[in-house]
């Protein structure tokens, strides 16, 4: 069992490339051979028509669960599909053992429709704090990696989104209406104002990457599932951005956040978006 953060630091210093390779291999073995090749019996609905799961999701998660647990003895894996089968496994995020948080195919709707806008998300957390993350878009051959305190990179190049261009409307990716309460819908309406262009989000992981690259100004999301947010939030944070809930606190992967919350390319933008969400209420 790994018991202290120094040991995690040592692991990340030595084995980050091994994690990258495991993710690439999972995609090559289980995701890309099914891309644009899915048959109807390989696609299922979970909670509704906008919440899909495929054989690629299940098989890639199984692959990563085995590979990541071997890389870091004493760690546990919290994967989206495993939690769907047994919700109690999500509680490991609040434990003290190192935990891998895995979304095997983030953007399953896009994957099913043959769009390249999907990715595999992996984050490593200890005590509810994300220490490293990997965002891999296999159909675009893009890999973003963030390590706490060491910055964020896309294909080896340092990410620095900077501030939005003065005088230009803010572009904000927002939650799908199916995943919002009436109160959250009212908050999100606060973004429908002069100087802001809200739009529906695609893959959460790729939206976070767009923020970290400075291609998107921010997000406004209304759900807490750690596999959608853990990797991207660290990526944005290490690139120089910020994330805030409605109470003005950073988002916690352990839950209990006041929603919606925002992640933005700089702190000023995050505070502006939070203010608009609060005004919507």
Helices and strands as residue ranges (DSSP letters): H 5-26, I 27-31, G 32-34, G 40-42, E 43-48, E 51-54, H 55-71, E 76-79, H 80-85, G 87-94, E 99-106, H 108-112, E 119-126, E 129-137, E 142-147, E 151-154, E 157-158, E 170-174, G 177-179, H 182-189, E 196-200, H 204-213, E 218-221, H 226-239, E 242-244, E 261-264, H 267-280
